[in-house]
Amino acid sequence: MNNWNSYLRDYNAHLLLERGLSKETIYNYLQDVSKFCNYLDKESINIPPEKVDVSNLRGFIVWINQKGLAAGTQARIMQGLRAFFNYLWMEGIVKANVTLLVDTPVLGFRLPVMLNIVEIERMIKNIDRTSNEGQRNKAIIETLYGCGLRVSELVNLKISELFFNEGYIKVVGKGNKERIVPIGRVAMNDITSYLKFERNQTEIQKGMNDIVFLNCHGSKMSRTMVFIIVQNLAKLAGIRKAVGPHTLRHSFASHLLEGGADLIAIQEMLGHDSIVTTEIYTHVQKQHLMDTIVRFHPRNTKTKNRLHYMTSGA
C-alpha cells in the first residue's frame, strides 16, 4: 500500500492548504479512504488507486454494509472516497473518477478554483522584491502560472532542464513521465534574474546544484513552502478564494482555452494522460458564460427589465 500512503500524504496537504479544512474534517476524509485500504488489505487485493475498478468498490460497499453501519454512515464513507478519487482525477493520477460508476449518493461536481488575470497581477505586485527571497518568489509565481506546472514539478525543476534559447523547459511529471513545456519571456527573465543574483548568494547544499528553486538553507524547497508562499500572496492581494499552487495551474489552462488555444495542446502542456481530464476547463468556460449572462443580460436583471417595459410602453 506504499502508493496509497504517498497519495494520502499529498491529499492531506491538499485538504489542509488548498481547501483550508479543519484538522477534524481532514481526519474524517482520510479515515474514509483508510477504510477502503483496510478492505483491500483484508481481501488481499494489492492494487494502486489507478487500478481500482467498479468490482472493488461494490465489494467494499458490501463489506461496510455487513459491518452493520448505518445507511447515512455508509453514504458518508463513500462520499469521502469519492472526494479522494476526484482529487486523484484532478491531479491526472487516474483517468476517471471510478466511484461515479457505482450506485451511491453522488457528491456535487466541483469546478476548480480559478483566478482572473487581475487577481494574479495583484498577487505579483504584493511580492516584496526587496526581501532575500523576493526574486525567487516572483519566478515561482510566473513559472507556475506561465507553464501550468504542478507544485511537485516546480520544486524538482532542474537547471539542466531549462532550454531558454529554444523557449521551453523539460518537466518530469506524474509517473516520472517527461514532457516539454513552452515557457514565456516573463518567466524566463525572472528565473534568469533569480539564478544570477539571489541563488548565487546562497550556500548550496550537496546534491542541490542542479535544482532551480532553493530555500534559504540551500536545499530544495518543500511543497508546503510553495503552498505558503502562494497563499500568503493571495491573502495580501485581498483574494478570499481557497488559493494554492494548483490554482495557478488551473488558471493557466483556463486562460489558454479562453484565448482560443486548442484543447489537445493544453492537454499536452499539462501532462494529462486523458483528454477527459482537460475537458473540465470547458465546463469552467461554460459556467463563466452562464454567469455572465445571468449578471449582465437585460432579460436576467430585474431592474433592467422594468426599465425596458417602462420605456417601451409595454
NORTACOR-V433612 format. One line per field, one symbol per residue. ss: DSSP state (@ for helix, = for strand, . for the rest). psi: psi as a letter, one per 30 degrees, with the letter a starting at -180 (. if undefined). burial: # if it has 9 or more other C-alpha atoms within 8 Angstrom, else .. A space follows every 10 residues. Layout:
# NORTACOR-V433612
ss->???
psi->???
burial->???
This chain:
# NORTACOR-V433612
ss->.@@@@@@@@@ @@@@@@@@.. ..@@@@@@@@ @@@@@@@@@@ @@......@@ @..@@@@@@@ @@@@@@.... @@@@@@@@@@ @@@@@@@@@@ .......@@@ @......... ......@@@@ @@@@@..... ...@@@@@@@ @@@@@@@... @@@@@..=@@ @==....=== ==.@@@.=== ==..@@@@@@ @@@@@@@@@@ @......... =..=.....= ..@@@@@@@@ @@@@@@.... ....@@@@@@ @@@@@@@@.. ..@@@@@@@@ ....@@@@.@ @@@@@@@@@@ @@@@@@.@@@ .@@@@@@@@@ @@..
psi->geeeeeeeee eeeeeeeefh lleeeeeeee eeeeeeeeee eeghjillef fkaeeeeeee eeefeffgkl eeeeeeeeee eeeefeeeee fgelfljfff flilkkkkkk klklkleeee eeeefgkjff lfgeeeeeee eeeeeffhll eeeefgkkef gjieefhllk kjakggkklk kkkleeeeee eeeeeedeef fkjklkggff kdjlafgglk kleeeeeeee eeeeeeggkg ljkaefeeee eeeeeeeefg lkeeeeeeef gkekfeefff feeeeeeeee eeeeefkffg jeeeeeeeee ffg.
burial->...#...#.. #########. #....#.### .##..##.## #......#.. .#.#..##.# #.###...#. ...##.#### #########. .####.###. .#........ ..###...## .###.##... ..######## ########## #.######.. ####..#### ###.....## ####..##.# #.###..##. .#.##..#.. ####..#### #.#..##### #.#####... ..######## ####.##... #.#..##### ##..#.#### #.###..... .###..#..# #..##...#. ....
